[in-house]
Amino acid sequence: MPNISNRALHMPPSPVRKLVPFALKAKQRGIKVYHLNIGQPDIETPETALNALKNIDLKVLEYALSEGNIEYRKALTDYYHSLGFNDLTADNFIVTNGGSEALNFAISTLCDDGDEVIIPEPYYANYNGFTSTFNVNVVAVPSTIDTGFALPPIEEFEKKITEKTRAIVICNPGNPTGYLYTREELQKLAEIALKYDIVVISDEVYREYVYDGKQQVSMLAFPELAENCIIIDSESKRYSMCGVRIGCMITRSKKIHDAAMLFAQARLSPVLLGQIAATAAHQNDGAYIRAVREEYTHRRNVLVDALNAIPGVICPKPKGAFYCVAELPVDDTEKFAQWLLEKYSNQNETIMVAPAGGFYSNPELGKKQVRIAYVLKEEDLKRSAAILKDALDQYKLEFSL
């Protein structure tokens, strides 16, 4: 038998997907599963994007440019100009195969083996995978559910900075918590990045989906970070086009940009068809995003209110993205989530949630929490909450909790 690399052996499993085999078996038994575990919207992709794919008139599906084709990068430039960042040009963008590749480029550009990145937790679980791939260590700064997962005190970040620290990574608004950082919080991060000459990597793929009249503040709003900031963006959630695998890395730093381009050239090019669809999606007038934001606001209110009505459940109301983290009155949500799929059903229906332990560097911190995505329609969210309430009652009886 061939040897498997240590890198592969230490690659952490996805807390979002590792229960999939249990869900498949439940479906084979005739159980309907409501998927609250994954951020796959059921919102329709913009017609402009779909029509662009249907009407492709190319004789050869050729390589795209390594940095992304100019038509799409111009569309991105126009989009960022609409946000007020008029100094950006097409040369500030490197188009990537999803936001995931943009994060890989950022980490591989900044970090060597054994270097460190600081991340407030809970955080997007795949950050563990990206860093593990490059032998980079995550240094976590815990936030807590009682503050709604607000940014921890900046002093806690400063305590973690060492000679191996290369970046602070944030997600704003956040996955998995839906927390929206304030300008004041981001200003503190900017100041500490400049003080220690490290980079802020800001994952802003959920930028459009913030609620209650709030607005997302981008790290691009701090021009003093021109040499110390990388933005990660993606079309997956903005336009409900996860399958096109188109994202981008943005920086004002020519030094960082040119170094990242070496990795972009090494992987050849981003997806041509995805860029065609994404370029067309950006032609809409904003009505699509406004309508989707309104729908997510409603879904958030329906779900979070229903969760907080369940005895023993604690769920802060997120200000952005389409996720929430809820604390459940169980001993271990990993066991509970598997039990939901293996042993439980309510009228031949059950739910699938993502245990939150996988969103922490120390899984014990999320042992009683789950991440739930409110990407389903209203009636499905209401039904899911009812199933959860009944399941918690049955679980307590079965295990005498």
C-alpha positions as a Markdown table, in Angstrom:
| # | Residue | x | y | z |
|---|---|---|---|---|
| 1 | Met | 0.0 | 0.0 | 0.0 |
| 2 | Pro | 1.3 | 3.5 | -0.8 |
| 3 | Asn | 2.1 | 5.9 | 2.0 |
| 4 | Ile | -0.2 | 8.8 | 2.7 |
| 5 | Ser | 1.4 | 12.2 | 3.3 |
| 6 | Asn | 1.4 | 13.7 | 6.8 |
| 7 | Arg | -0.3 | 16.7 | 5.2 |
| 8 | Ala | -3.2 | 14.5 | 4.1 |
| 9 | Leu | -3.4 | 12.7 | 7.5 |
| 10 | His | -3.6 | 16.0 | 9.3 |
| 11 | Met | -6.1 | 17.6 | 7.0 |
| 12 | Pro | -9.1 | 18.4 | 9.2 |
| 13 | Pro | -12.5 | 17.1 | 8.1 |
| 14 | Ser | -15.3 | 19.5 | 7.2 |
| 15 | Pro | -17.8 | 19.9 | 10.0 |
| 16 | Val | -20.3 | 20.9 | 7.3 |
| 17 | Arg | -19.9 | 17.8 | 5.1 |
| 18 | Lys | -18.6 | 15.0 | 7.3 |
| 19 | Leu | -22.2 | 13.9 | 8.3 |
| 20 | Val | -23.2 | 13.6 | 4.7 |
| 21 | Pro | -23.0 | 9.8 | 4.7 |
| 22 | Phe | -25.5 | 9.6 | 7.5 |
| 23 | Ala | -27.8 | 12.0 | 5.7 |
| 24 | Leu | -27.6 | 9.8 | 2.6 |
| 25 | Lys | -28.5 | 6.7 | 4.6 |
| 26 | Ala | -31.4 | 8.6 | 6.2 |
| 27 | Lys | -32.7 | 9.5 | 2.7 |
| 28 | Gln | -32.3 | 5.9 | 1.6 |
| 29 | Arg | -34.6 | 4.9 | 4.5 |
| 30 | Gly | -37.2 | 7.3 | 3.1 |
| 31 | Ile | -36.5 | 10.2 | 5.6 |
| 32 | Lys | -36.8 | 13.7 | 4.3 |
| 33 | Val | -33.7 | 15.8 | 5.5 |
| 34 | Tyr | -33.9 | 19.5 | 5.9 |
| 35 | His | -30.4 | 20.8 | 5.1 |
| 36 | Leu | -29.5 | 23.5 | 7.6 |
| 37 | Asn | -25.9 | 22.5 | 7.6 |
| 38 | Ile | -24.6 | 24.1 | 4.4 |
| 39 | Gly | -24.7 | 27.6 | 2.9 |
| 40 | Gln | -26.2 | 26.6 | -0.4 |
| 41 | Pro | -28.9 | 29.2 | -1.2 |
| 42 | Asp | -32.1 | 28.2 | -2.9 |
| 43 | Ile | -32.4 | 31.7 | -4.3 |
| 44 | Glu | -32.4 | 31.7 | -8.1 |
| 45 | Thr | -29.3 | 32.9 | -9.9 |
| 46 | Pro | -29.8 | 36.1 | -11.9 |
| 47 | Glu | -31.3 | 35.6 | -15.3 |
| 48 | Thr | -28.5 | 37.7 | -16.9 |
| 49 | Ala | -26.0 | 35.1 | -15.7 |
| 50 | Leu | -28.0 | 32.1 | -16.9 |
| 51 | Asn | -28.7 | 33.7 | -20.2 |
| 52 | Ala | -25.1 | 34.5 | -20.8 |
| 53 | Leu | -24.2 | 30.8 | -20.4 |
| 54 | Lys | -27.1 | 29.7 | -22.6 |
| 55 | Asn | -26.1 | 32.1 | -25.4 |
| 56 | Ile | -22.3 | 31.5 | -25.5 |
| 57 | Asp | -21.1 | 31.9 | -29.1 |
| 58 | Leu | -17.6 | 30.6 | -28.9 |
| 59 | Lys | -15.8 | 28.2 | -31.2 |
| 60 | Val | -13.1 | 27.4 | -28.7 |
| 61 | Leu | -13.3 | 27.4 | -24.9 |
| 62 | Glu | -9.8 | 28.6 | -24.4 |
| 63 | Tyr | -7.6 | 29.4 | -21.4 |
| 64 | Ala | -8.5 | 32.6 | -19.5 |
| 65 | Leu | -5.8 | 35.0 | -18.5 |
| 66 | Ser | -4.1 | 33.9 | -15.3 |
| 67 | Glu | -5.2 | 37.1 | -13.6 |
| 68 | Gly | -8.7 | 36.8 | -15.0 |
| 69 | Asn | -10.1 | 38.1 | -18.3 |
| 70 | Ile | -10.2 | 41.9 | -18.6 |
| 71 | Glu | -14.0 | 42.0 | -19.2 |
| 72 | Tyr | -14.7 | 40.4 | -15.8 |
| 73 | Arg | -12.0 | 42.5 | -14.0 |
| 74 | Lys | -13.6 | 45.6 | -15.5 |
| 75 | Ala | -16.9 | 44.5 | -14.2 |
| 76 | Leu | -15.4 | 44.0 | -10.7 |
| 77 | Thr | -13.7 | 47.4 | -10.9 |
| 78 | Asp | -17.1 | 49.0 | -11.7 |
| 79 | Tyr | -18.7 | 47.2 | -8.8 |
| 80 | Tyr | -16.0 | 48.4 | -6.4 |
| 81 | His | -16.3 | 51.9 | -7.7 |
| 82 | Ser | -20.0 | 51.7 | -6.9 |
| 83 | Leu | -18.9 | 51.0 | -3.3 |
| 84 | Gly | -16.8 | 54.1 | -3.2 |
| 85 | Phe | -13.4 | 52.6 | -3.9 |
| 86 | Asn | -12.6 | 54.7 | -7.0 |
| 87 | Asp | -8.9 | 54.2 | -6.8 |
| 88 | Leu | -9.1 | 50.5 | -7.7 |
| 89 | Thr | -8.3 | 49.4 | -11.2 |
| 90 | Ala | -8.5 | 46.1 | -13.0 |
| 91 | Asp | -4.8 | 45.6 | -12.0 |
| 92 | Asn | -5.8 | 45.3 | -8.3 |
| 93 | Phe | -7.8 | 42.1 | -8.9 |
| 94 | Ile | -6.7 | 38.5 | -9.4 |
| 95 | Val | -9.6 | 36.3 | -10.4 |
| 96 | Thr | -9.7 | 33.0 | -8.6 |
| 97 | Asn | -11.5 | 29.7 | -8.7 |
| 98 | Gly | -13.8 | 30.6 | -5.9 |
| 99 | Gly | -13.0 | 32.6 | -2.7 |
| 100 | Ser | -11.3 | 29.4 | -1.5 |
| 101 | Glu | -8.5 | 29.8 | -4.0 |
| 102 | Ala | -8.2 | 33.5 | -3.2 |
| 103 | Leu | -7.6 | 32.5 | 0.4 |
| 104 | Asn | -5.0 | 29.9 | -0.6 |
| 105 | Phe | -3.2 | 32.5 | -2.7 |
| 106 | Ala | -3.2 | 35.0 | 0.2 |
| 107 | Ile | -1.9 | 32.5 | 2.7 |
| 108 | Ser | 0.7 | 31.0 | 0.4 |
| 109 | Thr | 1.9 | 34.5 | -0.6 |
| 110 | Leu | 2.4 | 35.7 | 3.0 |
| 111 | Cys | 3.4 | 32.6 | 4.9 |
| 112 | Asp | 6.2 | 30.0 | 5.1 |
| 113 | Asp | 6.1 | 26.7 | 7.0 |
| 114 | Gly | 5.5 | 27.3 | 10.7 |
| 115 | Asp | 4.3 | 30.8 | 10.3 |
| 116 | Glu | 1.1 | 31.9 | 12.1 |
| 117 | Val | -2.2 | 33.7 | 11.3 |
| 118 | Ile | -4.4 | 35.0 | 14.1 |
| 119 | Ile | -8.2 | 34.4 | 13.7 |
| 120 | Pro | -11.1 | 35.3 | 16.0 |
| 121 | Glu | -13.1 | 32.2 | 16.6 |
| 122 | Pro | -15.5 | 30.6 | 15.8 |
| 123 | Tyr | -14.3 | 30.9 | 12.2 |
| 124 | Tyr | -15.1 | 29.4 | 8.8 |
| 125 | Ala | -13.9 | 25.8 | 9.2 |
| 126 | Asn | -12.1 | 25.6 | 5.9 |
| 127 | Tyr | -9.6 | 28.2 | 7.2 |
| 128 | Asn | -8.1 | 25.2 | 9.0 |
| 129 | Gly | -7.8 | 23.3 | 5.8 |
| 130 | Phe | -6.2 | 26.2 | 3.9 |
| 131 | Thr | -3.6 | 26.8 | 6.6 |
| 132 | Ser | -2.9 | 23.1 | 7.2 |
| 133 | Thr | -2.2 | 22.7 | 3.4 |
| 134 | Phe | 0.7 | 25.2 | 3.8 |
| 135 | Asn | 1.9 | 24.1 | 7.2 |
| 136 | Val | 0.7 | 27.4 | 8.7 |
| 137 | Asn | -0.6 | 27.5 | 12.3 |
| 138 | Val | -3.9 | 29.1 | 13.3 |
| 139 | Val | -3.7 | 31.1 | 16.5 |
| 140 | Ala | -7.2 | 31.6 | 17.7 |
| 141 | Val | -8.7 | 34.4 | 19.8 |
| 142 | Pro | -12.0 | 33.3 | 21.2 |
| 143 | Ser | -15.2 | 35.3 | 21.0 |
| 144 | Thr | -18.3 | 34.3 | 23.0 |
| 145 | Ile | -21.9 | 33.8 | 22.4 |
| 146 | Asp | -23.0 | 36.1 | 25.3 |
| 147 | Thr | -21.6 | 39.1 | 23.3 |
| 148 | Gly | -23.1 | 37.9 | 20.1 |
| 149 | Phe | -19.5 | 36.9 | 19.0 |
| 150 | Ala | -18.2 | 40.5 | 18.9 |
| 151 | Leu | -14.6 | 41.1 | 18.2 |
| 152 | Pro | -12.6 | 40.1 | 21.3 |
| 153 | Pro | -10.6 | 42.9 | 23.0 |
| 154 | Ile | -7.7 | 44.1 | 20.8 |
| 155 | Glu | -5.3 | 43.4 | 23.7 |
| 156 | Glu | -6.1 | 39.7 | 23.2 |
| 157 | Phe | -4.8 | 39.9 | 19.6 |
| 158 | Glu | -1.7 | 41.7 | 20.7 |
| 159 | Lys | -0.9 | 39.0 | 23.2 |
| 160 | Lys | -0.8 | 36.5 | 20.4 |
| 161 | Ile | 1.5 | 38.3 | 18.1 |
| 162 | Thr | 4.9 | 36.7 | 17.7 |
| 163 | Glu | 7.8 | 36.9 | 15.2 |
| 164 | Lys | 6.0 | 34.3 | 13.2 |
| 165 | Thr | 2.7 | 36.2 | 12.9 |
| 166 | Arg | 2.0 | 37.1 | 9.3 |
| 167 | Ala | -1.6 | 38.0 | 9.2 |
| 168 | Ile | -4.9 | 38.5 | 11.0 |
| 169 | Val | -7.8 | 36.8 | 9.2 |
| 170 | Ile | -11.4 | 38.0 | 9.6 |
| 171 | Cys | -14.7 | 37.2 | 7.9 |
| 172 | Asn | -17.0 | 40.2 | 7.8 |
| 173 | Pro | -19.9 | 39.6 | 8.0 |
| 174 | Gly | -19.0 | 36.4 | 9.6 |
| 175 | Asn | -19.4 | 32.7 | 8.8 |
| 176 | Pro | -20.4 | 30.9 | 11.0 |
| 177 | Thr | -21.8 | 33.6 | 13.4 |
| 178 | Gly | -23.3 | 36.3 | 11.1 |
| 179 | Tyr | -21.5 | 38.9 | 13.2 |
| 180 | Leu | -20.9 | 42.3 | 11.5 |
| 181 | Tyr | -17.8 | 44.1 | 12.6 |
| 182 | Thr | -18.2 | 47.8 | 13.4 |
| 183 | Arg | -15.9 | 50.5 | 12.0 |
| 184 | Glu | -14.4 | 51.0 | 15.5 |
| 185 | Glu | -13.5 | 47.3 | 15.7 |
| 186 | Leu | -11.9 | 47.3 | 12.3 |
| 187 | Gln | -10.0 | 50.5 | 13.0 |
| 188 | Lys | -8.4 | 48.7 | 16.0 |
| 189 | Leu | -7.4 | 45.9 | 13.7 |
| 190 | Ala | -5.9 | 48.3 | 11.2 |
| 191 | Glu | -3.9 | 50.0 | 13.9 |
| 192 | Ile | -2.5 | 46.8 | 15.2 |
| 193 | Ala | -1.6 | 45.5 | 11.7 |
| 194 | Leu | 0.4 | 48.7 | 11.0 |
| 195 | Lys | 2.0 | 48.6 | 14.5 |
| 196 | Tyr | 3.4 | 45.1 | 13.8 |
| 197 | Asp | 3.6 | 45.3 | 10.0 |
| 198 | Ile | 1.3 | 42.4 | 9.4 |
| 199 | Val | -1.5 | 41.9 | 6.9 |
| 200 | Val | -5.2 | 41.9 | 7.5 |
| 201 | Ile | -6.9 | 39.3 | 5.3 |
| 202 | Ser | -10.6 | 40.3 | 5.2 |
| 203 | Asp | -13.0 | 37.7 | 3.8 |
| 204 | Glu | -15.9 | 39.8 | 2.6 |
| 205 | Val | -17.9 | 37.3 | 0.5 |
| 206 | Tyr | -21.2 | 38.1 | 2.4 |
| 207 | Arg | -20.8 | 41.8 | 2.1 |
| 208 | Glu | -24.2 | 42.4 | 0.4 |
| 209 | Tyr | -26.2 | 40.6 | 3.0 |
| 210 | Val | -26.4 | 42.8 | 6.1 |
| 211 | Tyr | -29.6 | 43.7 | 7.9 |
| 212 | Asp | -31.5 | 46.1 | 10.0 |
| 213 | Gly | -30.3 | 49.1 | 8.0 |
| 214 | Lys | -26.6 | 48.3 | 8.8 |
| 215 | Gln | -23.8 | 48.6 | 6.2 |
| 216 | Gln | -20.7 | 46.5 | 5.9 |
| 217 | Val | -17.5 | 48.4 | 6.4 |
| 218 | Ser | -14.7 | 47.0 | 4.1 |
| 219 | Met | -11.1 | 46.9 | 5.2 |
| 220 | Leu | -10.6 | 48.8 | 1.9 |
| 221 | Ala | -12.0 | 51.8 | 3.8 |
| 222 | Phe | -8.7 | 52.2 | 5.6 |
| 223 | Pro | -6.3 | 53.6 | 3.0 |
| 224 | Glu | -3.4 | 53.5 | 5.5 |
| 225 | Leu | -3.5 | 49.7 | 5.0 |
| 226 | Ala | -2.6 | 49.9 | 1.3 |
| 227 | Glu | 0.4 | 47.7 | 1.8 |
| 228 | Asn | -1.1 | 45.6 | 4.6 |
| 229 | Cys | -4.5 | 44.4 | 3.4 |
| 230 | Ile | -5.9 | 41.7 | 1.2 |
| 231 | Ile | -9.6 | 41.4 | 0.4 |
| 232 | Ile | -11.2 | 38.0 | -0.4 |
| 233 | Asp | -14.4 | 38.2 | -2.5 |
| 234 | Ser | -16.6 | 35.7 | -4.3 |
| 235 | Glu | -19.7 | 35.6 | -6.5 |
| 236 | Ser | -21.0 | 32.4 | -4.9 |
| 237 | Lys | -23.3 | 33.9 | -2.3 |
| 238 | Arg | -23.7 | 37.4 | -3.8 |
| 239 | Tyr | -25.5 | 36.0 | -6.9 |
| 240 | Ser | -26.4 | 32.5 | -5.7 |
| 241 | Met | -23.9 | 31.0 | -8.1 |
| 242 | Cys | -21.8 | 28.7 | -5.9 |
| 243 | Gly | -21.2 | 26.3 | -8.8 |
| 244 | Val | -19.5 | 28.8 | -11.1 |
| 245 | Arg | -16.4 | 28.9 | -8.8 |
| 246 | Ile | -15.5 | 32.5 | -9.3 |
| 247 | Gly | -13.9 | 34.7 | -6.7 |
| 248 | Cys | -11.1 | 37.2 | -6.5 |
| 249 | Met | -8.2 | 38.5 | -4.4 |
| 250 | Ile | -7.9 | 42.2 | -4.1 |
| 251 | Thr | -5.0 | 44.3 | -2.9 |
| 252 | Arg | -3.5 | 47.7 | -3.3 |
| 253 | Ser | -0.1 | 46.3 | -2.7 |
| 254 | Lys | 1.9 | 45.8 | -5.9 |
| 255 | Lys | 4.4 | 43.7 | -3.9 |
| 256 | Ile | 1.7 | 41.3 | -2.7 |
| 257 | His | -0.2 | 41.3 | -6.0 |
| 258 | Asp | 2.9 | 40.4 | -8.0 |
| 259 | Ala | 3.9 | 37.6 | -5.6 |
| 260 | Ala | 0.3 | 36.2 | -5.7 |
| 261 | Met | 0.4 | 36.3 | -9.5 |
| 262 | Leu | 3.1 | 33.6 | -9.5 |
| 263 | Phe | 0.7 | 31.2 | -7.9 |
| 264 | Ala | -2.1 | 32.3 | -10.3 |
| 265 | Gln | 0.2 | 31.5 | -13.2 |
| 266 | Ala | 1.2 | 28.2 | -11.7 |
| 267 | Arg | -2.4 | 27.0 | -11.6 |
| 268 | Leu | -2.9 | 28.4 | -15.2 |
| 269 | Ser | -6.3 | 30.2 | -15.1 |
| 270 | Pro | -9.7 | 30.7 | -13.5 |
| 271 | Val | -12.8 | 29.1 | -15.0 |
| 272 | Leu | -13.7 | 30.8 | -18.3 |
| 273 | Leu | -17.4 | 30.0 | -18.2 |
| 274 | Gly | -17.7 | 31.1 | -14.6 |
| 275 | Gln | -16.2 | 34.5 | -15.6 |
| 276 | Ile | -18.7 | 34.9 | -18.4 |
| 277 | Ala | -21.6 | 34.2 | -16.0 |
| 278 | Ala | -20.2 | 36.5 | -13.3 |
| 279 | Thr | -19.6 | 39.3 | -15.8 |
| 280 | Ala | -23.3 | 39.1 | -16.8 |
| 281 | Ala | -24.5 | 38.9 | -13.2 |
| 282 | His | -22.9 | 42.3 | -12.5 |
| 283 | Gln | -25.0 | 43.9 | -15.2 |
| 284 | Asn | -28.1 | 43.9 | -13.0 |
| 285 | Asp | -29.1 | 47.2 | -11.4 |
| 286 | Gly | -29.0 | 46.1 | -7.8 |
| 287 | Ala | -32.7 | 45.1 | -7.6 |
| 288 | Tyr | -31.7 | 41.5 | -7.4 |
| 289 | Ile | -29.5 | 42.0 | -4.4 |
| 290 | Arg | -32.1 | 44.2 | -2.6 |
| 291 | Ala | -34.7 | 41.6 | -3.1 |
| 292 | Val | -32.5 | 38.8 | -1.8 |
| 293 | Arg | -31.4 | 40.9 | 1.2 |
| 294 | Glu | -35.1 | 41.4 | 2.1 |
| 295 | Glu | -35.8 | 37.7 | 1.8 |
| 296 | Tyr | -32.8 | 36.7 | 4.0 |
| 297 | Thr | -33.9 | 39.3 | 6.6 |
| 298 | His | -37.3 | 37.7 | 6.8 |
| 299 | Arg | -35.8 | 34.2 | 7.0 |
| 300 | Arg | -33.4 | 35.2 | 9.7 |
| 301 | Asn | -36.2 | 36.7 | 11.8 |
| 302 | Val | -38.4 | 33.6 | 11.3 |
| 303 | Leu | -35.6 | 31.1 | 12.2 |
| 304 | Val | -33.9 | 33.0 | 15.1 |
| 305 | Asp | -37.2 | 33.9 | 16.8 |
| 306 | Ala | -38.3 | 30.2 | 16.5 |
| 307 | Leu | -35.0 | 29.0 | 17.9 |
| 308 | Asn | -35.0 | 31.3 | 20.9 |
| 309 | Ala | -38.6 | 30.2 | 21.7 |
| 310 | Ile | -37.3 | 26.6 | 22.3 |
| 311 | Pro | -36.5 | 26.1 | 26.0 |
| 312 | Gly | -32.8 | 26.0 | 26.6 |
| 313 | Val | -31.7 | 27.3 | 23.2 |
| 314 | Ile | -29.6 | 30.5 | 23.0 |
| 315 | Cys | -29.2 | 32.1 | 19.6 |
| 316 | Pro | -27.9 | 35.7 | 19.1 |
| 317 | Lys | -29.6 | 37.5 | 16.1 |
| 318 | Pro | -26.9 | 37.8 | 13.4 |
| 319 | Lys | -26.5 | 41.1 | 11.6 |
| 320 | Gly | -25.2 | 39.7 | 8.3 |
| 321 | Ala | -24.5 | 36.6 | 6.1 |
| 322 | Phe | -27.1 | 33.9 | 6.4 |
| 323 | Tyr | -25.8 | 31.8 | 9.3 |
| 324 | Cys | -26.4 | 31.7 | 13.1 |
| 325 | Val | -24.7 | 29.8 | 15.9 |
| 326 | Ala | -27.1 | 28.4 | 18.4 |
| 327 | Glu | -26.3 | 26.8 | 21.8 |
| 328 | Leu | -28.4 | 23.7 | 22.5 |
| 329 | Pro | -29.3 | 22.1 | 25.8 |
| 330 | Val | -27.3 | 18.9 | 24.9 |
| 331 | Asp | -24.0 | 17.4 | 26.1 |
| 332 | Asp | -22.4 | 17.1 | 22.6 |
| 333 | Thr | -23.8 | 18.5 | 19.4 |
| 334 | Glu | -21.6 | 16.1 | 17.4 |
| 335 | Lys | -23.5 | 13.1 | 18.9 |
| 336 | Phe | -26.8 | 14.9 | 18.7 |
| 337 | Ala | -26.4 | 15.8 | 15.0 |
| 338 | Gln | -25.5 | 12.2 | 14.1 |
| 339 | Trp | -28.4 | 10.9 | 16.2 |
| 340 | Leu | -30.8 | 13.2 | 14.3 |
| 341 | Leu | -29.8 | 11.4 | 11.1 |
| 342 | Glu | -29.4 | 7.9 | 12.4 |
| 343 | Lys | -32.0 | 7.4 | 15.1 |
| 344 | Tyr | -34.6 | 10.1 | 14.9 |
| 345 | Ser | -37.5 | 11.2 | 12.7 |
| 346 | Asn | -40.7 | 13.2 | 13.0 |
| 347 | Gln | -43.3 | 12.2 | 10.5 |
| 348 | Asn | -40.5 | 10.7 | 8.4 |
| 349 | Glu | -38.6 | 14.0 | 8.5 |
| 350 | Thr | -35.4 | 15.2 | 10.2 |
| 351 | Ile | -32.9 | 18.0 | 10.1 |
| 352 | Met | -29.1 | 18.2 | 9.4 |
| 353 | Val | -27.1 | 20.8 | 11.3 |
| 354 | Ala | -23.3 | 21.5 | 11.5 |
| 355 | Pro | -21.8 | 20.9 | 14.9 |
| 356 | Ala | -19.9 | 24.0 | 15.8 |
| 357 | Gly | -16.9 | 22.3 | 17.3 |
| 358 | Gly | -15.3 | 22.2 | 13.9 |
| 359 | Phe | -15.5 | 26.0 | 13.7 |
| 360 | Tyr | -13.1 | 26.4 | 16.7 |
| 361 | Ser | -9.4 | 25.6 | 17.1 |
| 362 | Asn | -10.5 | 23.9 | 20.4 |
| 363 | Pro | -13.6 | 21.9 | 19.6 |
| 364 | Glu | -14.6 | 21.8 | 23.2 |
| 365 | Leu | -15.6 | 25.5 | 22.9 |
| 366 | Gly | -18.3 | 24.6 | 20.4 |
| 367 | Lys | -19.3 | 21.3 | 21.9 |
| 368 | Lys | -22.8 | 22.5 | 22.7 |
| 369 | Gln | -23.3 | 24.7 | 19.7 |
| 370 | Val | -24.4 | 24.3 | 16.1 |
| 371 | Arg | -24.2 | 26.4 | 13.0 |
| 372 | Ile | -27.5 | 26.7 | 11.1 |
| 373 | Ala | -27.8 | 28.3 | 7.6 |
| 374 | Tyr | -31.1 | 30.0 | 6.9 |
| 375 | Val | -31.0 | 29.4 | 3.2 |
| 376 | Leu | -34.4 | 27.5 | 3.1 |
| 377 | Lys | -37.8 | 29.0 | 2.5 |
| 378 | Glu | -39.9 | 30.2 | 5.4 |
| 379 | Glu | -42.1 | 27.1 | 5.7 |
| 380 | Asp | -39.1 | 24.8 | 5.7 |
| 381 | Leu | -37.4 | 26.9 | 8.4 |
| 382 | Lys | -40.5 | 26.8 | 10.6 |
| 383 | Arg | -40.8 | 23.1 | 10.1 |
| 384 | Ser | -37.1 | 22.6 | 10.9 |
| 385 | Ala | -37.5 | 24.6 | 14.2 |
| 386 | Ala | -40.5 | 22.4 | 15.2 |
| 387 | Ile | -38.5 | 19.3 | 14.4 |
| 388 | Leu | -35.6 | 20.6 | 16.5 |
| 389 | Lys | -37.8 | 21.3 | 19.5 |
| 390 | Asp | -39.3 | 17.8 | 19.3 |
| 391 | Ala | -35.9 | 16.2 | 18.8 |
| 392 | Leu | -34.4 | 17.9 | 21.8 |
| 393 | Asp | -37.3 | 16.6 | 24.0 |
| 394 | Gln | -36.8 | 13.1 | 22.7 |
| 395 | Tyr | -33.1 | 13.3 | 23.1 |
| 396 | Lys | -33.4 | 14.4 | 26.7 |
| 397 | Leu | -35.7 | 11.4 | 27.4 |
| 398 | Glu | -33.5 | 8.9 | 25.6 |
| 399 | Phe | -30.3 | 10.0 | 27.3 |
| 400 | Ser | -31.8 | 11.2 | 30.6 |
| 401 | Leu | -30.3 | 14.7 | 30.2 |
